[in-house]
Amino acid sequence: LLRKFRIPADIKMIDVSLVEWPNQSTIREYEALCKKVGLETGLPEYVDGQLPPDSKTIRLLRLAEQLREHSHDASLVYIQLPIPESTLEQKRYMTYLEMLSNKLPLTCFIRGNNENVMTIYA
């Protein structure tokens, strides 16, 4: 699609496991951000050697780590906005976005509904 718009770009597709625990430094960063805005972290307790329980926060923190690792040299990073659940607090959603974009180059969030749709008028 980028070629149709004649946009020179390199695209990295990475295969990552989001079911692993994030690094302790990422967890501490998230905890500090939650404390700053007055939120409970909502993180499950870390158990050495065990996979984390299925948690949106854990997956998001792991994704943030992978974005930082694989996109640190990018000129622009596009991220599809995570779909907020109706029960998700506004402050928590904003902390998720902050964690995803923090320590990245210029970042553009794109609204989507998990479907790839692009309309091109000739």
Summary of the structure (lengths in Angstrom):
residues: 122
radius of gyration: 16.3
end to end distance: 13.8
largest distance: 56.1
contacts: 248
relative contact order: 0.18
helix: 34%
strand: 7%
